[in-house]
Amino acid sequence: MKNSWLLALVLLLMAAAPAGCGSNPAVPGLPEQDLAAVPEREVIKRVEPVMVVVDNYRKARPQSGLQEASIVYEFMVEGGVTRFLAVYDRLFAQDVIVGPIRSMRPHLAAQAREHGKIVAHSGYSFRTEELIRSLGIKEITSSTYLFRDSARQAPHNLYTSLERLAGARGNAAVRAETVTESSLPDGYELASSIEISYNSQNMISYLFDAESGVYLRFINGSPHQDRETEQQYSAYRVIVRSARYVNVPGTELVEVDLTGAGQALLYQAGRKYEIRWEKSDGKTRYFYQDGTELDLRFNNTWIQITN
């Protein structure tokens, strides 16, 4: 009888113990708390953006430093070959190699000017120089800030680094910015994969990795990896939008019309959204169907410009 009384007292004390001691039991009829649904936050040290034109010819792969860019654009330049425009606006604790660097095109310059005025590239034609003269771009082309890698064959061996880019930019204020992961609206389709064809030698695909919450990038079916880290490139979000590509008479070059407005697709968190884009006041913005503007500040974005 005495043991029964003690057992009853212990059970009574356990029942009266305050919530929060140990793990909370699931409440019958209610779903367990989804900790993954809590928006993430990150503190970013922002600096004045510097853009880099990066080669994507097959002999230029694998590239270096694209994962550290806040935004990477992929544009057609000629003959089905594409080129990247990488936007760097964050301060990193360690230096990062970026490249290979290639020459400018007018549409690359126009896109870069939306983010800032400093662009690293390897030169341009007289025609491009004439077309971009009014943009007021500060160009990084000096060997002081760019270097050749003897392990690679020219012209696919010109590189820079974030430290060198900072030197070219000069003193710049560092601004701490706290950004929060935006909640996604309804009105989507599930989409774990993306396929984009620039030509038969440049087939781009992404595969959503649910564990890490990012889209892994592939070129021609193989992982698109960084030369320095050997890590596969990934995108938190991917935007696919079309533009009007125009062949330049008498050349193999193309120009891309980035003005006006149009439709696009957003891929994020395994979802596909129909969105729209609009360029006004010199800035391209992206909107959900309800008119809410996309916030691209959290994590990284790859923007595929197709024809």
C-alpha positions in Angstrom: 0.0 0.0 0.0 2.9 2.4 0.9 4.6 1.7 -2.5 1.3 2.4 -4.3 0.9 5.7 -2.5 4.5 6.8 -3.5 3.9 5.8 -7.1 0.7 7.8 -7.2 2.6 10.8 -5.8 5.4 10.6 -8.4 2.8 10.4 -11.2 1.0 13.4 -9.8 4.2 15.5 -9.7 5.2 14.5 -13.3 1.8 15.6 -14.5 2.1 18.9 -12.8 5.6 19.6 -14.2 5.7 22.9 -16.2 5.6 22.7 -19.9 9.0 23.3 -21.6 10.9 20.8 -19.4 12.2 18.3 -22.0 10.4 17.9 -25.4 6.8 18.9 -25.8 4.5 16.0 -26.6 2.3 16.3 -29.7 -1.2 17.4 -29.0 -3.8 15.0 -30.3 -5.7 16.4 -33.3 -3.1 19.2 -34.0 -0.1 19.0 -36.4 3.4 19.1 -34.9 5.2 22.5 -35.2 7.0 22.8 -38.6 10.3 24.5 -37.6 11.3 24.6 -41.3 8.4 27.0 -41.9 10.1 29.7 -39.7 11.5 32.3 -42.1 15.3 32.4 -42.2 17.2 35.6 -41.6 20.7 36.6 -42.6 22.9 39.6 -42.0 24.7 40.7 -45.2 27.6 43.1 -45.4 26.7 45.1 -48.6 29.2 47.0 -50.6 29.0 48.9 -53.9 28.3 46.3 -56.6 31.0 45.2 -59.1 30.0 43.2 -62.1 32.1 40.7 -64.0 31.6 39.4 -67.5 32.4 35.7 -67.3 33.2 33.3 -70.2 30.9 30.3 -70.9 32.6 28.8 -73.9 33.1 25.1 -73.4 36.9 25.6 -73.0 36.2 28.1 -70.2 34.6 25.6 -68.0 34.7 25.0 -65.1 34.3 28.7 -64.1 35.4 30.2 -60.8 33.5 32.3 -58.2 30.0 32.3 -59.6 28.5 30.9 -56.4 29.5 34.0 -54.5 27.6 36.3 -56.8 24.3 37.6 -55.5 22.8 37.5 -59.1 24.1 35.7 -62.2 22.6 36.5 -65.6 23.1 34.2 -68.6 22.9 35.9 -72.0 23.4 34.7 -75.6 26.2 36.5 -77.3 26.8 34.8 -80.7 26.6 31.3 -82.3 24.7 29.8 -79.4 27.5 30.7 -77.0 26.4 32.4 -73.8 28.1 34.6 -71.4 27.5 35.3 -67.7 27.2 38.7 -65.9 27.9 38.1 -62.2 26.9 40.8 -59.7 29.1 41.0 -56.5 27.7 43.2 -53.8 28.7 41.4 -50.6 31.8 41.5 -48.4 33.3 38.1 -47.8 35.8 37.1 -45.1 38.0 35.2 -47.6 39.2 36.2 -51.1 37.5 34.5 -54.1 38.9 33.9 -57.6 36.5 34.9 -60.4 36.6 34.1 -64.1 37.5 33.4 -66.8 36.7 37.0 -67.9 35.6 37.8 -71.5 34.6 40.8 -73.5 31.7 43.1 -73.1 28.5 43.3 -75.2 26.0 46.2 -75.2 23.2 44.2 -73.5 25.6 43.0 -70.8 26.6 46.6 -70.2 23.0 47.7 -70.1 22.1 45.0 -67.6 25.1 45.8 -65.5 24.2 49.4 -65.3 21.0 48.5 -63.4 23.1 47.4 -60.5 26.0 49.9 -60.6 28.7 51.3 -62.8 31.8 49.2 -62.2 32.3 46.3 -64.7 35.3 44.0 -65.1 35.7 42.7 -68.7 38.4 42.0 -71.3 37.6 44.6 -73.9 35.1 45.1 -76.7 34.6 46.1 -80.3 34.5 49.7 -81.5 30.8 49.2 -82.1 30.2 48.2 -78.5 32.3 51.0 -77.3 30.1 53.5 -79.2 26.9 51.9 -78.0 27.8 51.9 -74.3 29.6 55.3 -74.1 26.5 57.1 -72.7 26.2 54.6 -69.8 29.0 56.0 -67.8 30.5 52.7 -66.9 33.8 52.4 -65.0 35.7 49.6 -66.6 38.1 47.2 -65.0 40.5 46.0 -67.7 43.9 46.8 -66.3 46.5 44.0 -65.5 46.7 45.6 -62.1 43.4 44.0 -61.3 43.3 41.1 -63.8 45.7 38.2 -64.3 46.4 35.4 -66.7 46.4 31.8 -65.5 49.2 29.9 -67.3 47.4 26.6 -66.7 44.7 27.6 -69.2 44.8 28.5 -72.8 44.1 32.1 -74.0 41.7 33.7 -74.3 40.0 31.6 -71.6 42.5 32.3 -68.9 41.9 35.8 -67.7 40.9 36.1 -64.0 40.4 38.4 -61.1 39.5 38.1 -57.5 37.1 39.8 -55.1 40.1 41.4 -53.3 41.4 42.8 -56.6 37.9 44.0 -57.6 37.7 45.8 -54.2 41.0 47.5 -55.0 39.7 48.7 -58.4 36.5 50.0 -56.8 38.4 51.9 -54.1 37.1 52.8 -50.7 33.5 51.8 -50.3 31.1 52.0 -47.3 30.1 48.7 -45.8 26.4 48.5 -44.9 25.0 45.7 -42.7 21.6 44.6 -44.0 19.3 42.1 -42.3 17.2 40.3 -44.9 14.4 37.8 -44.2 13.3 35.0 -46.4 10.1 36.0 -48.1 7.0 33.9 -47.8 5.8 32.4 -51.1 2.2 33.0 -52.3 -0.3 30.5 -53.5 -1.0 30.0 -57.2 2.0 27.8 -58.2 2.8 24.5 -59.8 5.2 21.9 -58.3 8.5 22.0 -60.3 11.5 20.1 -59.2 13.4 20.4 -62.5 14.1 23.1 -65.1 15.4 22.7 -68.7 16.7 25.5 -70.9 18.2 25.1 -74.3 20.4 27.7 -75.8 21.7 25.3 -78.4 22.7 21.6 -78.7 26.1 22.3 -77.0 24.6 24.4 -74.2 21.7 22.6 -72.5 21.0 24.0 -69.1 19.1 22.2 -66.4 18.4 22.6 -62.7 17.3 20.0 -60.2 15.7 21.0 -56.9 17.3 19.5 -53.8 14.7 19.5 -51.1 17.2 18.9 -48.3 19.2 22.1 -49.0 16.3 24.0 -50.6 18.2 25.0 -53.7 18.3 24.2 -57.4 21.5 22.4 -58.5 22.8 23.5 -61.8 23.8 21.2 -64.7 25.3 21.9 -68.2 24.7 19.2 -70.9 23.7 16.8 -68.2 26.8 17.2 -66.1 27.1 19.1 -62.8 28.2 22.7 -63.3 31.0 22.9 -60.8 33.3 25.6 -59.5 37.0 25.2 -60.6 38.4 26.2 -57.2 36.1 24.4 -54.8 34.7 21.6 -57.1 31.3 22.3 -55.6 28.3 22.2 -57.8 26.7 25.6 -58.5 23.3 26.1 -57.0 20.6 28.8 -57.0 18.1 29.6 -54.3 15.8 30.9 -57.0 15.9 30.8 -60.8 14.1 33.2 -63.1 13.6 32.3 -66.8 12.5 35.2 -69.0 12.5 35.7 -72.8 13.8 38.8 -74.6 14.0 39.8 -78.2 17.3 38.7 -79.7 18.3 40.6 -82.9 21.1 39.5 -85.3 23.5 42.3 -86.1 23.8 42.6 -89.9 27.2 41.6 -91.3 28.4 40.0 -88.0 27.7 36.9 -85.9 26.7 39.1 -83.0 23.3 39.4 -81.5 21.7 42.2 -79.5 19.2 41.7 -76.8 16.3 44.1 -76.2 15.9 44.4 -72.4 13.3 47.3 -72.4 9.6 47.2 -71.8 7.8 44.4 -70.0 6.9 40.8 -70.4 6.2 37.4 -68.8 8.7 35.2 -66.9 8.8 32.1 -64.8 10.1 31.9 -61.2 11.3 28.6 -59.7 11.8 28.6 -56.0 11.4 26.0 -53.2 10.3 23.4 -55.7 7.5 25.6 -57.0 6.9 27.3 -60.4 5.2 30.7 -60.6 4.1 32.7 -63.6 5.4 36.2 -63.0 5.9 39.3 -65.0 8.9 41.7 -65.4 8.9 45.4 -66.1 11.8 47.8 -66.8 11.1 51.4 -65.7 13.3 54.2 -64.4 16.3 52.1 -65.5 15.5 49.2 -63.3 14.0 45.8 -64.0 11.6 44.5 -61.4 9.7 41.2 -61.1 6.2 40.8 -59.8 3.8 38.0 -58.8 0.4 37.9 -60.5 -1.1 39.8 -57.6 1.3 42.7 -58.1 3.6 42.0 -55.2 7.2 42.6 -56.1 9.8 39.8 -55.7 12.4 40.5 -53.1 15.7 39.1 -54.5 17.9 40.2 -51.6 17.8 36.9 -49.7 20.3 34.3 -50.9 21.3 34.1 -54.6 19.4 34.2 -57.9 20.3 33.0 -61.4 18.4 34.8 -64.3 18.3 33.0 -67.6 17.6 35.3 -70.5 16.3 33.3 -73.4 15.0 34.1 -76.9 
